[in-house]
Amino acid sequence: MPIAACYVRVSTENQRENYSIAEQTARLKAFCQAKDITIGNFFTDSGYSGGNVHRPALQKMLSSLKDFDTVIVYKLDRLSRSQKDTLRLSEDYVLAQNINFISVCENFDTSTPFGRATIGLLSIFAQLEKDQITERFTMGRIGRAKNGYYHGGPHAPTGYDYVDGRLVINVYEAMQIQELF
């Protein structure tokens, strides 16, 4: 029975809070049970972008690949949202060590040339989606700023309160800041 390294990832706090990690984990467990694959370990990066490979659990998984026969992800974009990184990770790390690579959603087989080509095609779309999300996010931030709304995070800077999407001077804190200045 093959032994799998299962990798799960979410990018944001919101995803972490809405059970995306738990849902990915449950689906990987069900897949492995159905396919008679033993889960050797789960590697979980919660709150890390797929735009780079500097993620603690991913690096830990890569350094322990010799202990596994298979790497399984729920979706290819959980591994990476960069075409270059996806190809490097799958070809230079996983496939180079004769380890099978499975994406539950995309259902490809890396033991065939077509399966390996599929990784390349899917990685293009993962990167495209990341780039479009970034573009929409940036457009939204610019629009909020043009309308005078605060977009700097969940907490207002010292000296201000966040009220109805706008920064409002907090008189008491502003007085302290002026005194310090």
N, C-alpha and C positions, 0 to 999 in steps of 0.2 A: 504494500500500500504506500503510495507517495506521501511524503511529508511536505506540508506547505507553509510558506511564510505569507501571512495575510497582511496586506497594507491598507490602512484606511486613513483618510485625511479630510478635514474641512478647513476652510479659509478664515471664517469669521466667528466672532463670539456668538452671533445670532444663530449660526448653523450649529454651534456647539450646544447651545441651549435648546434647540428644537429637535434633539434626538437624532440628528443625521449620523453621528458616529455610531450610536446604538443600532440604527437601522442598517447601516452598511455592515456592521459586525454580524447582526442576525442573518442577513442575506448571505454573507460569506459562509457562515456556519451551516446554513441550510444547503448551500451549493456543495460544500465539502462532504456533508453527510450523504447527499444524493449520489455523489460521484465516488464514494469510498476513499476520500482523501483525508489523511490525518493532519490536523492543524498543529504545527509545531510551535507557532508563536504568532501573536497579533502585534503589529507595529503600528502605533497610532500617533499621528501628528494632528493635534487639535489647535486650530487657530494659525495655521501656516499657509502661506500662498503657494500655489502650484507653479508660480512663475520662476522659481529657482529651486535648486536641489539642497539648499542649506537648511535642512530640517532634521532635527535630532533622531527621530524614529527611522526616517528613511536612511540616514547614514548608518545607524545601528544595524538595520536590515542588510544593507549592502556589505557591511563588514562581516556578517555572519552567514552569507549565502551558501557557504560550503556545507552548512547543516541541513539544507533543504533540497528537495527535488523540483519544487514548483513554487512560483510566486503568483499570488492571486490578488487581484484588485476588483472592486465592485465595478468600476468604470475606468477606462484608460486615463481620463483626465484627473483621476485621483492620484495617479503616479506623478504626472506632470502636465502643465498646460503650455509647455514650451516644446515645439517640434524637435528642436535640436537636443534638448535634454531627454525627451522621451526616447528618441532613437539611440542616444548614447547609453542611457540606463538599460534599455532592453537589449541592445546588441553587445555593448562592451562589458556589461556586468552579468546580466542574466543569461542570455543565450550563449555567450562566450564560455560559460561554465557548464554548458549542456543542461541548463535548468529550464524547465518548461515555464511559459508565461501565459497566464489566463486572465482575461477580463470577463467577468460574469455577464455583463450587459452586452458587450459586443460579440462574444462567443467566437473567438478566433483561435486557431491552432498554430502555434509558432514552429511546429515541426515541419511545416510545408512552406515553400516559397510564397504562395499566395497569403498564407497567414502572417508571415513576416512583413509582406508588403502592406497588409491591412493595417498594421501598427503605424506605418508611415502615413497612410492616408488619414487615419483617425487622429493622429497627432496634429496634423494640419488644422483640422476642425476644432480641436481642443484649444489650440493657440488662437485661432480666429475668435472663438467665443470669449477667451480672456481679453483679447484686444478690444472687442466690442463692449464688454462690460466696463472696461477702463474708460473707453470713449464716452459711454452713457453716463458714468459716474462723474467724470470731469465736466461734461455738459451740465449736469444737474447742479454741481457745486458752483459753477459760474453763474447759472441762473439764480440760485439762492443768493449769491453775493450781490448780483445786480439788483435784486429786490430788497436788499438790506437785511437778509436773514443770516444768522450765525450758522456756520457749518464746521466748526473746529473740533467737535467731539461731544461726548455726553455731559461734560462738566464745563460750565462757563469759566473764563479766566478770572482770577482774583480781582475783585473790584466791580464785578458785574454779576447779574442774575440772568438766567435764561428764562424769558417769559414769552410765551406764544411765538416761539421761533426767532425772537430778537433778543439782543443783548441790552439790558437795562442797567444803568448805573446803580450799584448798591452803595448807598450813601455812607454807611458805616465803614465798609471795607475801603471805599475810595478815600475816606478821610485818613485811614491808616496808611494807605499807599502814599498819599500826599505827604504825610508826616515823615515816612521813611525816606522819601525822595528829598 
